[in-house]
Each structure stands twice: as C-alpha cells, then as structure tokens.
Amino acid sequence: MTELPATPKDMKQLIHSGIRSTLLALGSATKAELSAKLGVSFPTVSKFLAEMKDTGEIAVVGMDNSSGGRRAERYEYNPEYMLGLAVFLERTESNYIVYNCRGEVKDEGRGPCLLTDAGDSLAELIEECIRRFPQIRSLAIGVPGAVNQGRIIHIPDYEALQHFDLKGALERRFGLPTAVENDMNAAVMGYSRSLDSSDNPSLVYLYFGQNGPGAGILINGDVVRGNTFFSGEVSYVPQYEERNFGQALQTRPPKGPGYARVGEAGADAVSRLIAACTAIINPHTVVFCHDEVSVSLLNDIKAKSAQYVPAEHLPRLMMSDWRRDYLNGLTHLGLTLMI
C-alpha cells in the first residue's frame, strides 16, 4: 500500500514536535544544529523558531562564540509553556499530578474514588486542575481495567465505566489530547523508563491491588496488549482444580506482616504464576509493589517457583514503588501527546 504524502498541517506538526523534543533532549541548540538534526532547511527552522519565540514557547539563552562569521543564537525550550495532567483511579482514592515538559511535578494531590460514574466526577477534577493551571495541554488517565484505544472494555465492579469510551468523552469535553491506559501497562512502562534502555529487558510487573491482581508485560521495549487488549488480566489464570489465581489469593488469610496481602498458600499461587511466565515468555525480571511484599516473601516465592521450573531459568524478583512507576508511565504518555 502506497503511503500518502504528509499534508502541510502534518509537516508543521512534525517540525514543531521535532524542535520541542530536540531542545528538551539537548537542553539548547542553534538554528544550524536544529536544521542538521531534523533534516529541515535553515530558513524553515528559522521561521518556526521565530514563531515559537513570539509565543514564549522558546527563548534565546545566549550567543555561541564566533568562528569568523556572525555569532549564532542559542535557543532553549520553556518547560512551563505547556503542562500535563496525569490522574489514576483506584477503588478507595484518586491520585493526580500536574507536570511540566521536563516531567517536573508542579502540583499533586489525592481525592476520593472517581470510578462510580461515567466520567463526570473525573471531569470535575480535571476542570478544577485546568482552572488552576490553564497551561494544561494533555491528559493521561489510568484505570484498573482493560483498555482498547481509550475505551474501557473490562472493569469489574464499575458498571458505569464498562464499555465506556473515556478517551473520546474527555477529548470532546476538554478539547485536549487524552491517553487512557490500563494501570499495570502504565506501571511497567514507568518502571522500564528508569532502566538502561540498552538492556531492553523483558518485564512482568505484578500487583495484587485494590481491585484484584493484574500484571503489566513488556517485551523488547513494547507493552504487550494482546489480541483483544486483555493481556495482563492474570486474575483469570487457572491454577488449581477449582480456583484461578485471583481466587487463590482471596481465599487464604495473611501469614504475617512479612507476607503483606499474600498468605502461605497465596505464595504458592504467585510461584505458580512466576513459573508459567517463565515457561511462556522467560522474562528477565518480575517486579512487585514494595507495599505488598517483603524480602522474605520474595525468597519464599523464588524457592517455591524452583519446584515447578528449573531455577536457572527463573527471573529476578524485584520490589519497586508502584505509585511512582504508575505516575511516571502516565507522565510519559502525556508528554508524548504534548510534544
């Protein structure tokens, strides 16, 4: 299939995006450096920079030393020119951050659960944030359910949001580009961004959660979503004669403080899941929320997993800050939309 040529509007957006991302990545650049980096003519770059300077999106931060000709102006991006809003929704609360184009947090807060209606309560929170920060230019929303292109397709216990196009509803209401993402997909994305990109590892991020267990899976740098965007719904993985993984965790009491939300039988269920992941995708690392596990529990899980698959093939078991990783993933999505 022949690819159609980009429209003038598409080209303009592409050049704007290239200038923004380059200046943010490099810190500053001259017209000549931007022209070479983007493969765009010097006059075209000059025109775009003049427009962006007039709106306050960029600023001149100095002059380069002369090599015999006219000294070149050096430009820097104004990270406060556009802000993003990231919100994630949970059973007992909602968390949000407002951040600038460098990902620096300008404001953050928590509020009540906003999952009980078809986006109206969430819209009120967004309206309040935009009232205080009118520079907000993108929205990134995390939900505890499966999402297909911004439509929530599986979210048990929240009937108002089942099969609801949250992305479309928010974009129509606010006129801002919006990303709606599954909580664990966002978390594994956020965690992976803290790693050396050259490692390109495969990851499974496992969370027991307020709404039942879920997982985010990343292979070769890409989030695995699956044929019907149902990947990661590990609660349904059958493990025992009459119980799946989610039921195995629910039906056993905690063993003690070191076992957090997972009892001894639950540790066996987690071990079986680790063994299944090892046999199917052989991940480099499985990540747990540090509030839900302890070193002793992870050691127990590792030992139990070795009863099901050879120990040399088992992944590394790590703990991380789930809330931080989740918000980092949403921030990345929002920055991509802005820039």
C-alpha positions in Angstrom: 0.0 0.0 0.0 1.4 3.4 -1.0 1.8 5.8 1.8 0.1 9.2 1.1 2.3 12.3 1.4 2.0 14.3 4.6 -0.2 17.3 4.5 1.2 20.8 5.2 -0.5 20.6 8.6 1.1 17.3 9.3 4.5 18.7 8.3 4.1 21.7 10.5 3.2 19.5 13.5 6.2 17.2 12.7 8.6 20.2 12.7 7.2 21.7 15.9 7.4 18.3 17.5 11.0 17.8 16.4 12.1 21.2 17.6 10.4 20.6 21.0 11.8 17.2 21.6 15.3 18.2 20.4 15.6 21.2 22.6 14.3 19.3 25.6 16.7 16.5 25.0 19.8 18.6 24.3 19.0 21.5 26.7 19.7 24.1 24.0 20.6 24.3 20.3 21.3 26.7 17.5 19.4 27.0 14.2 22.2 25.2 12.4 22.2 22.4 14.9 18.4 22.0 14.7 18.5 22.1 10.9 21.0 19.3 10.8 19.3 17.3 13.5 15.8 17.5 11.9 16.9 17.4 8.3 14.9 20.6 7.7 16.2 23.6 5.8 17.8 26.5 7.7 15.2 29.1 6.5 12.3 26.8 7.6 13.8 26.2 11.0 14.4 30.0 11.4 10.7 30.6 10.5 9.4 28.1 13.1 11.8 29.4 15.8 10.7 33.0 15.2 7.0 31.9 15.7 7.8 29.9 18.8 9.8 32.7 20.3 6.9 35.2 19.8 4.5 32.9 21.7 7.0 32.4 24.6 7.5 28.7 23.8 11.2 29.1 23.3 13.8 31.7 24.4 17.2 32.9 23.3 19.7 31.9 26.1 22.9 33.3 24.7 25.2 33.5 21.7 27.8 31.0 20.5 31.4 32.0 20.1 32.1 33.2 16.6 34.2 31.1 14.3 34.8 34.1 11.9 31.2 34.8 10.9 28.1 36.0 12.6 27.5 34.7 16.1 24.7 32.1 16.3 21.8 32.5 18.8 21.3 29.5 21.1 17.7 28.5 21.9 16.1 26.8 24.9 12.7 25.4 25.4 10.4 26.9 28.0 9.3 23.8 30.0 6.4 25.8 31.6 4.9 26.7 28.3 2.8 23.5 28.4 1.7 21.4 31.3 0.3 17.9 31.5 -2.2 16.3 33.9 -2.0 12.6 35.0 -4.7 11.0 37.0 -5.0 7.4 38.2 -8.2 6.0 39.6 -8.4 3.4 42.4 -11.1 1.7 44.5 -10.5 3.9 47.5 -8.9 7.1 46.1 -7.7 9.0 43.1 -4.2 10.4 42.6 -3.1 13.2 40.3 -0.1 15.2 39.3 0.4 18.3 37.2 3.8 18.4 35.5 5.8 20.5 33.0 7.5 19.5 29.8 10.5 18.2 31.6 8.3 15.9 33.7 8.8 18.0 36.8 5.9 17.9 39.2 4.2 21.3 39.7 1.3 20.1 41.9 -0.1 16.8 43.2 -3.0 15.6 45.2 -5.3 12.8 46.2 -9.1 12.7 46.3 -12.0 10.2 46.7 -12.8 7.3 44.4 -14.0 8.6 40.9 -14.9 5.2 39.4 -18.6 5.1 40.3 -20.0 7.2 37.4 -19.4 7.6 33.7 -16.5 10.1 34.0 -18.5 13.0 35.5 -16.6 13.1 38.8 -13.3 12.8 36.9 -14.2 15.6 34.6 -14.9 17.8 37.7 -11.4 17.1 39.0 -9.9 17.9 35.6 -11.9 21.2 35.3 -10.6 22.2 38.7 -7.0 21.5 37.7 -7.3 23.4 34.4 -8.8 26.3 36.3 -5.7 26.5 38.5 -3.3 25.5 35.6 -4.7 26.8 32.3 -1.4 25.7 30.5 -2.5 22.1 30.8 -2.3 20.7 27.2 -2.7 16.9 27.6 -4.5 14.4 29.9 -3.3 10.9 30.8 -5.8 8.7 32.8 -5.0 5.4 34.4 -7.8 2.9 35.2 -7.9 -0.6 36.9 -9.3 -2.3 33.8 -8.5 -3.4 30.3 -8.5 -0.6 27.7 -8.8 -0.7 23.9 -7.9 2.5 22.2 -9.3 4.6 25.1 -12.4 2.5 25.6 -12.7 0.6 28.9 -13.6 -2.9 27.9 -13.3 -4.8 31.1 -13.5 -3.2 34.6 -15.3 -5.5 37.1 -17.4 -3.8 39.8 -17.7 -0.5 38.0 -20.7 -0.9 35.7 -20.9 2.8 34.7 -17.5 2.5 33.0 -17.9 -0.8 31.4 -17.5 -0.4 27.6 -17.2 3.4 28.1 -15.1 5.4 25.7 -13.4 7.5 28.3 -10.8 9.0 25.9 -13.5 10.2 23.5 -15.7 11.6 26.2 -12.8 13.6 27.7 -11.5 14.8 24.4 -14.9 16.1 23.4 -15.4 17.8 26.7 -12.0 19.5 27.1 -10.6 19.5 23.5 -7.2 18.1 24.8 -5.4 15.1 23.5 -6.0 12.3 26.0 -4.5 8.9 26.8 -6.4 6.3 28.8 -4.3 3.4 29.9 -4.6 0.2 32.0 -2.9 0.7 35.4 -0.3 -2.1 35.1 0.6 -1.2 31.5 1.4 2.3 32.7 3.3 1.0 35.7 5.5 -1.4 33.7 6.1 1.5 31.2 7.1 3.8 34.0 9.4 1.3 35.6 11.1 0.5 32.4 12.0 4.1 31.8 14.2 4.0 34.9 16.3 1.3 33.4 19.2 1.5 30.9 17.5 1.4 27.6 20.4 -0.6 26.1 19.4 -3.6 28.3 16.0 -3.8 26.5 14.8 -6.4 29.1 11.5 -8.3 29.2 9.5 -7.4 32.3 6.4 -8.5 34.2 5.0 -6.1 36.8 2.7 -7.9 39.2 0.3 -6.0 41.5 -2.2 -7.6 43.9 -4.1 -4.3 44.2 -7.4 -2.9 45.5 -9.3 -4.4 42.6 -7.7 -7.8 42.3 -4.4 -8.8 40.8 -3.1 -7.6 37.5 0.1 -7.5 35.5 1.9 -5.4 33.0 4.0 -7.2 30.5 6.8 -5.5 28.4 8.9 -7.4 25.8 11.7 -5.8 23.8 10.6 -2.4 25.0 7.0 -2.7 23.9 4.0 -3.2 26.2 2.1 -6.4 25.4 -1.6 -5.7 25.0 -2.8 -8.8 23.3 -5.3 -9.6 20.5 -8.3 -8.1 22.4 -6.3 -5.9 24.8 -6.9 -8.4 27.6 -3.2 -9.2 28.3 -2.2 -8.9 31.9 -5.6 -10.0 33.4 -3.8 -12.6 35.4 -6.6 -13.0 37.9 -8.2 -15.4 35.5 -5.2 -17.7 35.1 -6.4 -21.2 36.2 -4.1 -22.8 38.8 -5.9 -25.3 40.9 -8.8 -27.6 40.3 -11.5 -25.1 41.2 -9.6 -21.9 41.6 -7.9 -19.3 39.4 -5.1 -17.0 40.5 -7.4 -14.3 41.8 -9.5 -16.8 43.9 -6.3 -18.4 45.3 -5.2 -15.0 46.7 -8.6 -14.2 48.1 -9.3 -17.4 50.0 -6.2 -17.5 52.2 -5.6 -15.2 55.2 -2.2 -13.4 55.5 0.5 -15.3 57.2 2.1 -12.3 59.0 3.4 -8.8 58.4 6.2 -10.0 56.1 3.6 -11.6 53.8 1.6 -8.4 53.3 -1.6 -9.4 51.3 -0.3 -12.8 50.4 -0.7 -15.8 52.7 1.4 -19.0 52.5 -1.0 -20.6 50.0 -1.0 -17.4 48.1 2.8 -17.5 47.9 2.4 -20.9 46.2 -0.1 -19.3 43.8 2.3 -16.5 43.0 5.1 -19.1 42.5 2.9 -21.0 40.0 2.3 -17.8 38.1 6.0 -17.0 38.0 6.7 -20.5 36.7 4.0 -20.0 34.0 5.5 -16.7 32.9 9.0 -18.3 32.9 7.8 -21.1 30.6 5.9 -18.9 28.3 7.9 -15.6 27.9 11.0 -16.2 30.1 11.1 -12.6 31.5 14.3 -11.0 32.8 12.6 -9.5 35.8 9.3 -9.7 37.7 8.5 -6.6 39.7 6.3 -6.3 42.8 4.9 -3.3 44.6 7.1 -2.8 47.7 4.0 -2.3 49.9 2.8 -5.8 49.1 5.8 -8.0 49.5 9.0 -8.3 51.6 12.4 -9.8 51.1 11.4 -13.0 53.0 8.3 -13.4 50.9 10.2 -13.0 47.6 12.8 -15.5 48.8 9.9 -17.9 49.6 8.3 -17.3 46.2 11.7 -17.9 44.4 12.2 -21.2 46.3 8.7 -22.4 45.5 9.0 -21.4 41.8 12.0 -23.6 41.5 9.8 -26.6 42.4 7.9 -26.0 39.1 10.7 -24.9 36.6 14.5 -25.2 36.7 15.9 -22.5 38.9 18.4 -21.3 36.3 15.6 -20.0 34.1 13.7 -18.1 36.8 13.5 -14.3 36.6 14.9 -11.8 39.0 12.3 -10.7 41.6 12.4 -7.0 42.4 10.4 -4.5 44.5 9.5 -1.0 43.4 7.3 2.0 44.2 4.1 1.2 42.3 2.5 4.6 42.7 5.7 6.3 41.4 6.1 3.9 38.5 2.4 4.3 37.6 2.5 8.1 37.5 5.8 8.0 35.6 4.2 5.9 33.0 1.2 8.2 32.7 3.5 11.2 32.6 5.4 9.6 29.6 2.1 9.1 27.8 1.1 12.7 28.4 4.4 14.2 27.4 4.3 12.2 24.1 0.9 13.7 23.4 2.2 17.3 24.2 5.5 17.2 22.4 
